[in-house]
Amino acid sequence: MSTDRPAGKARFAPPAQEELDPAERMGRDELEALQLERLRDVVTHAYQHVAPYRVKLDAAGVSPAEIRSLDDVHRLPFTTKEDLRVTYPFGMFAVPMERIARIHASSGTTGRPTVVGYTSADLDTWASLMARSLRAAGVRPGMMVHNAYGYGLFTGGLGAHAGIEALGATVVPASGGQTARQAQMIEDFAPQVVLCTPTYLLTLADALEERGVDPRSTNLRVAVLGAEPWTNEMREELETRLDLDAVDIYGLSEVMGPGVGSECIDTKDGPHLWEDHFLPEVVDPVTGEPVPDGERGELVLTTLTKEAFPVLRYRTRDLTRLLPGTARPAMRRIEKITGRSDDMIILRGVNLFPTQVEELVLAAPGLAPHYLLELTRRGKLDHLTVCVEPSSGRPADPDAAAEAEALVRRVKDSIGVSVEVRLEEPGALPRSEGKLQRVRDLRAST
């Protein structure tokens, strides 16, 4: 990252201890005692008020009274996205509808979205955890925050909005889309902070340049980025291009929304999970068996304080590992998530994730940081085409062709699979308006 920052763009200092929430200052023993108390409460609450959980717990032979240690969480049955879909829309709610203050829903790519609900107390908790996350990321009261997460049924926009206000910062509710207008607002309003997906921040940087504005010249100092996997190579690209600190925030609608955890600006070493509200595990994605801290697997989360929509052992499909806390010593971190088990591509027996290709594209100075993976079938074999744009010039230029050939070799050497690289005209690939789909699967039509 560049060290020759313009005046006024120095890195923020971490919050002082007195600024932290009491839970952030707890010791590990105190935190685990609180977790156990809350785990017993939430299992009892789910058993008494959510019929599908009562059926599952009875089938597993586990009663709430048998939760005597944190290890007993492993006796509870998993919750999956399919469980939420088959109980659509409100079958997993634990309070009467008259107590539901807000409803959100996922995108529902299979026809039925997953629906989540919140009581007023849940919304207060969410706002406070989002404010905690933003403070950890370097945001301070009085700053102006350009919130480009989508508003509506998606949890990102409204969840972030409430946290910004709870922190005492100024929110610009930009939402998604209208990118040229957003670039103008960033130039005219001069916010210090932007919230969006990492790929949309790339799109905003492109839009600023189209306006003749150097992205490094804006007043932006911090970008709080989430809602899609992204690599440290992407972080370096964004920090260099916009001269800011890019910080990872973690969350998912089924568990709460954004603010389940956040990186701290002073370490930027993976999101700390707010363990006073969420009990994390990592399990083997195939067997479901727990793995020790430090080993890679699938993140599983149990909510500890949610009233309307308690979730027991939710399988997130996010691949990571649990690590010791650093900036918040009692709170464990997750390694930066760069892949999901359901995003994995199996190509001729080799497992790969889009972010592995992203690392290689971003390492190529002659290629733009925009790419698309196109899956087709040739004969009986799957074929992967990496669609990229040259960073300058045209696809027919000899230098661009050399970059494409070099990327083919790097993918083969690094990932162990042969791919085709297709150079596109500058600006031809989709730009993010929110979450960007990196894979286009055309195998059914080829």
N, C-alpha and C positions, 0 to 999 in steps of 0.2 A: 504493500500500500504506500502511496506517496507520502513523504514526510514534509514536503514543502507546501504546507497548507496556507491558503490566504489568511490574512488577519481575521480573527473572529471565528475561525473554524477549528480551533484546537479540540482535541479529544476530551470528552466529558470525564470528570472524576466520578468514581462510583459513589452511590449515596452513603451518607454517614450512618452509623449504626442506629442513631436515634430516629432516622427516617424510616427504618425498616419496620414491617409488621412484627408483633411479638413472636409469631410462629417462625419468622425468618431468623430469629435470634435464639431459638431453642437449641438445646443439646439433643443428641440423637436419642438418648434414653427417654427424655421427656417427650420427644416427638413420637416415639414408638408407643408409649403409654397412651397418648392421645389417639393415635391411629387404632389401637386395639379397642378402646372405648367406642370410637365412632364406627369401627367395623361391626361390632356387636349390634349397635343401634341400626345400622343400615340393613343388615341381614334380617333383623327382626321386622323392620319396616317393610322390606320387600316381601317377606314371607306372609305378613298379615294383610297386605294391601294390593299385591300384584299376583293374580291367579296363576299366570304362567310360571312365575318363580316358585310359588308354593308347590306346583306339580313337579317342577324340576328338582327342588330340594328334597321333597318326599321320595322321589325316584332315586336320588343319590344317597338317601338314608342319612341326611344331615339336617339337624334341627338348629335353630338360632342359639339355643342354650349350649350347644356343643362348641361354639366358637370361644376358645379359651386362650389362644395365642395367635399371633399374626401368621404363623405357618399354617393354621387351620384354613386360611383362605384357599389353599390348594385343594381342599376337599369340596369346595363349591363348584357347581357346574359352570361351564363357559356360557357367555352370551355372544351370539354372532349377529351379523347384519341380517341374516335370514330370519332369526327370531323376531327381529323388529319388523320385518316385512310381513310375516305371516300373522302378526297381531295388529296390522294396520287398520285404522289409524291410531287408536288410543288405547289399545289393549295392554300396554306396558305402563300406563299412568298409575301412580300410587295415591293420587288424591282425587276428590270429586272435581268434575269439570268447572264448577263454579269457583274453585280455588286456582285454576290455571290462569295466569296473567298473560302468558305469551306462548305462541306455538311457532316452532321453526321446523324445517324439513330439508333433507338432503335432495340432491338433484334427481335421484330415482332413475338411473339408466336402464333398469329392467322393467320399468312401467309403474312400480310402486315405490315412492320415496320412503325413507325412514323418517318418522315424525317424532319430534321431541317436544316436551312441554316444561314450563317453568312456573313456579309460584313466585309471588313477590319477593319472598326471602331468597329464592334461588337467583333471581335477577340481581338482588343486592350482593350476594356472594360472588356472582359472575363479574359484576362491575368492580368489586374490590380486588379480585384476582387479576383481572385485566389491568387495573391500575398498578398492581404490584409488578406485573410483567413489564409494563411500559417503563416504570421507574427503574427496574433492573436493566432495561435496555438503554437507559440514558435519558429518558424523557423526564422533564421537570415541570412543575406547576408554572403556568404563565407562558409556556411555549405554544406555538401554533403547529397543529398537526393536520396534515393533508391526508384524509382517510379515503383511500381508493379501493378498499374492500367493498364488494357488492352488498348493497342493502336489499332487504326483502326476506324471503324464506331462508336464504343462506345465512349462517350465523355470523359470518365475518364482519360485515359492515356495522350492524347494530350492536354486536358484542363489543367491538373495538370502540365504537362511539361512546357507549356507556362508561367504559374504562377511562377514556380520555377525559370525560367530564368529571368522573370520580377523582381523578388525579389532580384536577384543577387546571388542566391545560385547555387551550382553545381548539375546538374541532372544526375543520372544514369538511363537511359531509359530501365529498366529491363522488363517491360510489365508483362503479366501473363504467367504462366506455367514454365516448366523447373525448378521446385522447388529446386532440389538438387544443380543446378548451382547457383540459387539465394542465397541459404544459403552460398555457398562458397564465392560469391561476398560480402555478408554482413560481413563475417569473414575477407576476404582479403582486401577489399576496406575501411572498417571501417567507413561507413556512420553514421552520427548522427541521421538521420531522415529516416523513412520508411513511404510510402504512399501505402495503399492497403485496401481491405475489412477486417473487423475484423476477419472473419473466415479464410481468407488466412493468416493472421498473426499467427493464431494458427497453420496452416499448416507449416509455416516457422519455428516456434518454434520446432515443431516435427522434421523437417528436420535438424535443427541445432543439436538437441540431437542425431539424427541418425549418425551425423558426429563426435559425441563425444564432442560436444561443449555445454557448459552451456549457454542457451539463455541469462542469466543475465550477462554474461561476455563480450558480444559484446559492441561496441561503441554506439549502438542505445540509444538515449535519449528521442526521441519523435516519436510517431506513430500517423499519421493523417489518420483517418479511416472513411469510409463512404460507400455508394452505397448499403447498406442493413441495416435493423433495427437491433439494438443490445442494450443490456441492460447494466445497471450499474454493474450488477454482472459479465458480460463479461468484462467490463472495469477493474474491480478489478482482475479478473483472468489474463488478459494480462499484467497489470502493475506489478503484483507480479511475474509472470513467466518470464518476460523479463526485469524487473527493468527499466521501462520507464514511461513517461506520455502518456496516450492514450487519444486523443482529437477527438471529433466528428465533421466532416465536412458535410455540407448538400448541395445537389443540385439534379437536375434532367434534363435530356436531353431536355425535352419539353420547359423548362423555360430558360435554358442556358447550364447547365452541372454542374460539381462541382464548388463550390464557391458562391452559392446563399447565404450561411451563414456559420458561423463557431463558434465553441466554442472558448472561450479565455482560454489560459492555466492557467491564474491566478484564474479563477473561476470554469471552467469545469461544468457549470450548465445549459447546453443546448445551441444550436447554436444561436448566434445573427444573425438576418437576416439583410442583407445590404439594408436597406429600402430606400436609395437614388436611388436604381435601381429596387426594387421589392416591390410592395404594397401588404401586406399580409392581409388575412381575415381568420377567422375560421367559418365554417358553420355546421349546423346540417347535418350529412351525408345522412339522409333520406329525410328531407323536403327541404334542400338547404337554409334554412333561417339563416342569420347571428346570431352568439351567442356572448355574451360579452367576452372581454378579460378575461382570467382566466378559462373559461369553455372549456371543451374538445369537439373536433369535428374534421372536415376534413379541412385541410389546403388548401386555395385557393390563388393563386398568379397571379398578373397582372404585366407584365414587363413594365417598365417605360422608357427604353432607347434603346431597341433593334430596329434596322433598318430592317433587312432582315426578321425577324420572330417575329413580335409583338404578344403577347398572352394576351388576356383579360379574367380574372377570370378563370384561368386554375384549374380544380379540380384535385389535386395531388393524392387523395385517401390516403394520409398520415394522420394519426390520432395524434393530438397533441393539445396544447393550447397555446395561446399567453400570454407572461409574460413580466413584465417590464424589461428594460435593466439593467444590473449590470456593467460589465466591460466597456460597451459602453452605457452609460445611455440613450441616445436618441433613440437607436436602440432596438426594442423589440426582445425578445428571443422567441424561441419555446421550449417547453418541449421536451426532448430527444425522438425521434420517435422510438417506439418499436413495432409498428404495422401499417398495412394498412387495409382499409376497404375491399379490395379485397383479403387479406390474411386470413381473419377471417374464422375459421372453426366452423360450427354449428353442434354440436354433441349431438344428442338426446335432442335438445332444449336449450343447453348450448353454449354460444358464447365463443370461446377461440382463442388466438393467439399463434403462435409458440414461441414467446419470453416469454410467461408465463411459458411454459414448460422449456425453456432455464434457467430461473431463478432457477427453482427447481433442474435441473440437475447440474448446477454449484454450488449449495449449498451442494451437496453430495460429501464428500471427497473421497468416494470410486469409483466415476464414472468419466470417462474422459469427457472433455468438447466438445464431438462430439455426435450429436444425429440426428435422422431422424424420422419424424412422418409419419406413414404408415396408410392410410385410406383404409379400406375394408368394404364390406357389409356382414353381417351375418344374413341370413333370410331377414327380412324387416328393420333391424336396421343397422345404420352405426357403425363401430367399429374402434377404434384408438389404434394402437400399437406404443409405444415409443421405438425405437431401440437405444440402448446405448452400450458403451463399458466400461468394468471395467478399472479403472485407473492402476491397477496392477493385476497380476494373470490371471486366465482364467474364462470364464463364468460359468464353473461347480464348481468353488470354493465356499464353503459355505458362505464366507464373501461377495462375489459378489451377490449371490442369496439373501442374506439379504438386500443388498443395493437396489436390484430391488424391493423387497417387500416393502421396506420403501418408494421408489419413488411412487409406486402405491398408498400408503396411503396419501402421501403428495399432489399428484395431486387431489385425491378425496377431501381432506380437504381444499385445497387452491382454486381449480377451480370448484369443485362440480360435477365432472364427473368421471366415472369409465373408466380406460384404462388398457391395458395390457402392461407390460414392457418386452421387449425381449433383453437379453444380447447377444452381438455380440463378435466375436473374436477381440482382439486388432488389430486395423488397418483395419478392415473390412468395416467400414462405409466410404462413400465418403469424400474426403478432398477437400477443396475449391481450385479452380484454378482461382477464380474471385468471382462472385456472386454465393453463394451456395443455391441450392434449398433444403429447409428444409422439404417439404411435398411431399410425393409420394402418389398420389391418384390412387388406384387400384379398386375403386368401380365399374367401368364399366366392369371389367373383373371378378368380383366375384358375 
